[in-house]
Amino acid sequence: MSTKKLLLSFLLFASQQAIFAQQDGYWDKDRATTKEIIVSAGDRVSVKTEDLPTGTTEVVYRITLLDENQQMANSLVSLLKAIPDPSGISQGSAGAVFLMSKVSGDDKCKYAIFSTANFATDYQKYGKTTKACLAQNAPLSKDAKRLTLDKSSCLSADGENLWFGFESQNWIMKQKIVLEVVPWVDNKLSKGWNLDGRQAILKQIKTSEFAKQLLTPDDFSLCVLEKLQAKYKFKEFQSLLAIEKSKAFKDFGNACLSEKPANKSILTAIRLDAQQLFKNKKYEEAIQLLQAGIVDNDNATVLDYNALGQYYLYSRQFEKAQKALKEAERLDGSELLVQLNLAHLYLLNDDYKKAKELHKKYKTQNVTSKLSWAAKTKSDFDDLQKAGFKNDDFERILKLFED
């Protein structure tokens, strides 16, 4: 391969890596701070940065002392354009040298960084750095550093500001100091969804109409929260009217239930919760949950319709039970759990003849790989009697298995 082609391949790879690295965040040049500060001889000043955006996880700052009429060779923002990932700044001495100003004067100063205006004001009055989140007590003519949210108390996840305090070490002449601060904004955190905010919204989601029907609403609630985070900034969502929030919960909830296959864990939880409600004899709640969570979103399988038919059967809604079981039969006529529930429906609806036909047809088969039709029938009859169903034909059916 020619030298030209090798160079082209390298540049293409480098550009792809830069694009990939920038997907997680960006240098916010629009909210960078660039200030030229004049400090009187032997004096102290404090300077407030521009507002740091929500989601700021790192900042890079540079301090340069200039002689009279001296100009900066390169702005900090222009230098950072060549570093798509802030971690590149801290990878050895080369990064620090890269960020240092190419010019500086002979003057030196001390400086400190504060997280509140009050701390900075106290520093300006008394020169104490005990409340500083970073203090540089050795005089210098230039400096450049990177602060990170996880290692520095200077930064807050909510952005806000920093205050830089400077103390002149020139007791005769005034000093000219250039302060540059550039924030790195995390794309995800920039929307303001911190831990407390997410927990607060999760509580609200769990009080929504559908979530209240669930015994285990976590998967569903997390899905709704993820969709809210994708569409809204936290403060933007909080500013919505109650009726608008309710609609958002409902719309995103429907999306969570209908999206396939991402909704698999949610649907599994709904089925298990409906089954538990049924076991607890809360038939109406089980029906509503299965209907709203599975059937209405076109996620129902043959076994879902079979379960719905069973819930209707136990709640003595025979017409609706038949409709659900017939839909299950349409989906899979070979599913014997459906056929057995149809047999129960016929028997309880005083149609012994149809029930007998089904029992005679399938009595030698298994409804599952390990459970026979006869054993399942006996078990179901016991459950039906415990639920308050009395029918003399139970015994007549059981005698069919003795032949």
Salt bridges, closest charged atoms under 4 A:
ASP28 OD2 - ARG31 NE 2.80
ASP30 OD1 - LYS29 NZ 3.54
GLU58 OE1 - ARG146 NE 2.54
ASP143 OD2 - LYS145 NZ 2.78
GLU180 OE1 - ARG62 NE 2.80
ASP218 OD1 - LYS206 NZ 2.92
ASP251 OD2 - LYS247 NZ 2.59
GLU259 OE2 - LYS227 NZ 2.93
ASP304 OD1 - ARG271 NE 2.77
GLU327 OE2 - ARG330 NH2 2.46
GLU329 OE1 - LYS326 NZ 3.21
ASP380 OD2 - HIS344 NE2 2.87
ASP380 OD1 - LYS376 NZ 3.19
ASP393 OD1 - ARG396 NH1 3.01
